[in-house]
Amino acid sequence: MYDVTSSKAEEFINHEEIIETIQFAEENKHNRGLIEQIIQKAHNYKGLTHKEALLLLECDIEELNQKIYALAKEIKQRIYGERIVMFAPLYLSNYCVNGCVYCPYHLKNKTIRRKKLTQEEIRSEVIALQDMGHKRLALETGEDPVNNPIEYVLESIKTIYDIKHKNGEIRRVNVNIAATSVENYRKLKEAGIGTYILFQETYHKENYEMLHPTGPKHDYAYHTEAMDRAMEGGIDDVGIGVLFGLNRYKYDFTGLLMHAEHLEAAKGVGPHTISVPRIRPADDVNPEDYKDAISDELFEKIVAVIRIAVPYAGMIISTRESRSTREKVLALGVSQISGGSKTSVGGYAKEESEEENSSQFEVSDTRTLDEVVNWLLGLGYIPSFCTACYREGRTGDRFMQLAKSGQIANCCQPNALMTLNEYLEDYASEDTKVKGNQVIQEQVNHIQNEKVKDITRKHLEEMKQGKRDFRF
């Protein structure tokens, strides 16, 4: 029997409502008229309810499934165009006091090498990332109040922002650390972070508690309500996600969208990003132990329906996924990907041996950043290293207003081209330069708004003259 409590989290992630939604989708997955009505509604680009979205996900009519995929591609193109934001994770420490059974960082794992970067080692990591061409990082660390206190995270952020190496600099640090207090979220905001990211892992309370048997993360309500506290602390860009494969996908898919709806209703702005990781092999973790793991085909449909249901949220996919899978979901909804990633502590400045393994999970896409950029250009995308929205205050509801009105491209398109041009000049291989310059020229020629075209050309010319002033 499900243990019902009165926490705030269980008001907006309501177990009975999720069960009713799953039953509704099962009963109506052959209901052509209702599904067509929902698809037609989604063409207004204003999103869907969790109930409507799960019905599209469970739709068992092939003709309508093709319409769902086509609509996802249409929405992705309308809002994000060809732009794909690039980032890399930076692991500071794998010390952790939690007992999460699916993560090799768990306290009882004695085979993983525990490691915490010093500030000097962080400098080496950041310089290695800058030498690749990265401008945006996602900071990662285990939960350990002794080894990884908030003061360590704040000091590390300052170190990262202070490093200027050749033409390189990290312009925005996003943070993925454990749920914390409003006071600590205020400190992160003051430190100049971009998006605060925290995965729920699973929204099923009973399974959540079994998967997190010990440690602070065992507290379902405190973890699930973290985004409310982050926003109370002044962080208006937050990123949510689940780890697909830990629990029944229907339940977590519905819970994820209910969380997005809650943030929109309670805080006036939904999630800035939604991440869609799947369970992966790792030290002390075997994915075959998880019977709810999802297929590639189902994963692709989940991405497509999330894009339809939450049109204006960025969608993130990491190097957990293979090149072929990433290529498929880019068209269906993903707008941010990592490149040249390492999931070990200190993995960028120095290659680790198997005996020194400190990785959180195995990487499927092992290509360098330049290889990923080259690949994206070949597919017709614009790899973007832009962080101007954070620096110009276009966050939270201000960003969403631009996205929902369709005006965000007037900011993002020129900046994507300028930062791509910067990457090509400073870091790219010769083949990538050729492809990139061709893409830039084609994009400039196809921009219809003459004002935007003039701005783009003006700033591209400034880029060529060595001026690096991003004003958008």
C-alpha angles and dihedrals in degrees: 000000000000113000107233116202132172101246119139089240092062091052094062095031094047114186096203091049091052092050090049090049092052090050091048092052092048092050094047105036089109094043100115096181095052094044092049089050091054092047090051091050090051090059088078088071092230097115135240138265119258089253094054092044095052090051090055090048091051095042108134099191111102096205090055092044088060089053089051092053091046091051092049090053091047093052093045091052095045096052105028103021112190094328119123117182116222126214143152132216119238115202112207101177140354096201107124137168096199126101099218104163096209097051125076090215090073115130097247095054105110097173100065117087110244114221140166123190121236117221089258090052089049088055090054091049093048093048089052089051092046090051087058091052102254119154101171127056135186109215115218132187140154121251110263119137092200101044099026108031120165089257089062091051092048092048090049092052091052091049091051095050092047095057114101111174120177103308092335130109135152105240099184135024117198115195131221106181134136123290110280144168130296088248092056092047088055089053091051090050091051089050088062103249121169113213125001108220127194127163118218089208090203132000094208101105098205094048091042091058092047092050090049101041098161140022134042091302089068088080102094096188096048091050096044093048093050094104091055090054092044091054091045086054091056101263104131098174111070131165125212134187147149132228102242112219098042093089141002106308094222091059096046094042089054093044091051092055092044088055090052090049091050093053091049092049099040101035103024094242132070127220117308089213139015119202124205109195122165127210110276136188114272141156107301091001127101115188089205087072089069111078093189095066111136131228125245090250093054091044091056092051091049089055091048095051094045088054090053095044097046104025098173101047117099112238121218131205123180136202088273083093127068125250092255094050092047091051092054097048094045088071093044100053118304113127103170129049137171124235133197088006128179120193095192126095106259094003099137100058095039133024113236126223121226089256090057095047113155098157124135094213142346117276116229098188104054098170122129121253091255091052091051092048090048090050093049091050090051089054091052098256129133110231104216127202093177122139098164096118091064093047094045095047096251093143137120114002092356091061092043092052090056092045095047092048091049091240097113091090089066087065101031102043097059092042093048090054094045095049091045088052089050091051092049093052097046109030117007128112116242094259091050090049091054093049093043096050090049091052092048092051092047092049094049090050092051100047104114101195105083093205092055090044091054092047092049094050092045093053094042087055090050089050090055089051090055096256113139105189112141106189103164 
